[in-house]
Structures are given as structure tokens and as C-alpha cells.
């Protein structure tokens, strides 16, 4: 055995390398979070099922404008019972209540009483109602979304059945989402059948940060409460085209190069911040078709720039999150 065959000794990473490693971990977590947020909606739905959030009222309160939504669903049977899931900003998705069904108009209502909830759970588990309350349901394809700064282990957390809707609302009363929201904040809701095998999801933005110009629209969706991460959602752009966006913070300008899908939509994550600044304002504008050569650039005749130039601005940093 020659000395040159020996494996290299492990070395301690330098402070700069450690910082780079931490930054890459934060970036990877942010991209994963943004991907989950971007896909929350109809593309998560089980085939044949859908849901919608319908606003039914707004009330001014000292904590902000209180917005109320009702839930409608299609594709469910009269015997189906579903659980309500919410995913607030900076938190994990939470299963709030079960025992929800749908009336003849497709409106989600409380179809449970405490007695029926316990009896059905007991029948499913083959035990008593008390034993059923401790039983765990099978795992579904709809997993809990991670918190923005939370570590995710390899093993999924144990599922605990949620309380019945009958504990908080009357039988046949519509299930409502009552919430406040900051500009650009999405209200994300899902319904999951009690066997956790079928699910639907929907989101809505009570107070959009958006701007439209000549049919092209840009919107900022908060990914975190301080807008350290946002999603840039765009519609009305040329289909399947490589686009160029410019994100300006003070005198710093970053270019983004998303590709529009077949419907002319883009959704691109953006980590916000300015060098040496704890807060500020960022403006994102559409700057035309990306003419730089790319691996996936089409070899077909170049598309002309669309005649639109939408731009949208948002605040970020400490104190930027304020309910409308």
C-alpha cells in the first residue's frame, strides 16, 4: 500500500464555506416551500373532485378586515365525510375538524353529531367509541406542508383524528373560513376524506398585490410573513416562451428567466432582500422575451415581445406584514 493511496484526511470547513452551506440549505428549503405553495390548488385534486371558496362577507375589526368564505364541493357523494385543512403562513398545515358533508347545493356543512362521529369511528376500528378516538387513519397522498423554518424528518408525524365539527357548529350549518389577511397573503384550504384517500385544495387572495397592463398580469404572493420569500405569479404572456423579469431593490437589479406554460402563465419564487438592508421595497417588472441562448430555447422563429409592461411593488422585512 502506497502513501498516495491513503484517503484524504477530513478537514474542517472554513467559516466562509460553512456560511455558504447554510445559505444553500436555506435556499433549498425556500425552493421546496415555494414549490408546495405554487402547486396548492386544483392540480392536487383527486380526479372527479373539486372545491371552491366563495366570499360571503367582510367586516372591519381592530385586528384587520375579517373576511368570511364558504366552501362548495363537487364530485362528493351524500355519504362522504371530509376533514378541513388550513395552511397559514409561517405554520404547518393543520387538520381543523372532521364530520363535514355537503348539502344538496354542494355547500360544505356540518353533517355530524358527536354521537354519529363516535359511532362511525368505532365501527371503522372495530372497537368502542373511546377506543376509536385513539385510532389512527391510513396515510394519504396529501401530506402536511412544512413550516418555513421547520426541520422535516424522514418519518411522517403520527396522524391524530381532528375534533368533530359538531363540537363547534350546529348540524347542517355551513362550514365557514373566517380570517384576516395581509396584502398578497393567500388563504389555503383543503378537504380530505376521512379515509385520507381523496382530497381537493383551493386558495384565494383577499387583498391582491397585482398589476395588469394590456392583458399581461403580475401578482406577488407572500411565501413568508416578512416577504423574505414571495411567488411571482404571471398570466397573459406568450405561451411556452422564455421570459425576462427584472426585480429591483434600490440600485440592485436581479434578472429572472421563467418559462411560460402552454396557458401563458408563470410562477417563480423570489428570495427578497437588499445588501446590508433589513427592510425595503422591491419592484418586479416584465422586461420582454428572454433572448439569451438557453438549453431549452426553441429553435423556431423568435417570438416578438408582447406590447405589455406590467410591474408590481411590495414591501419586505421587519414590520412589513400587516393585516389589511
KADA-V613508 format. One record per backbone hydrogen bond with DSSP energy under -1.0 kcal/mol. NH is the residue of the N-H (numbers start at 1). CO is the residue of the C=O. Records with the same first field share a line. If there is no record, write none. Layout:
NH: CO  CO
This chain:
5: 2
6: 3
18: 14
19: 15
20: 16
21: 17
22: 18
23: 19
24: 20
25: 21
26: 22
27: 23
28: 24
29: 25
30: 26
31: 27
32: 28
33: 29
34: 30
35: 31
36: 32
37: 33
38: 34
39: 35
44: 41
45: 42
46: 199
49: 46
50: 74
52: 72
54: 70
56: 68
59: 66
64: 61
66: 59
67: 179
68: 57
69: 177
70: 54
72: 52
73: 106
74: 50
80: 77
82: 100
83: 192
84: 97
85: 190
86: 94
87: 188
91: 88
93: 145
94: 86
96: 84
98: 163
100: 82
101: 109
103: 107
106: 103
108: 71
109: 101
110: 173
111: 99
117: 113
118: 114
119: 115
120: 116
121: 117
122: 118
123: 119
124: 120
125: 121
126: 122
127: 122
132: 128
133: 129
134: 131
135: 132
143: 141
150: 147
165: 98
167: 164
168: 165
169: 165
172: 110
173: 170
175: 108
177: 69
179: 67
184: 207
185: 182
187: 204
189: 202
190: 85
191: 200
192: 83
193: 198
194: 81
196: 193
200: 191
202: 189
204: 187
211: 218
213: 216
216: 213
217: 235
218: 211
219: 233
220: 209
221: 231
222: 184
223: 229
224: 229
227: 224
230: 270
231: 221
232: 268
233: 219
234: 266
235: 217
237: 264
240: 261
241: 238
243: 258
244: 288
245: 256
246: 285
247: 254
248: 283
249: 252
252: 249
254: 247
256: 245
260: 241
261: 265
264: 261
266: 234
268: 232
270: 230
272: 228
277: 274
280: 316
282: 314
283: 248
284: 312
285: 246
286: 310
287: 244
290: 242
297: 294
312: 284
314: 282
316: 280
317: 226
320: 317
324: 181
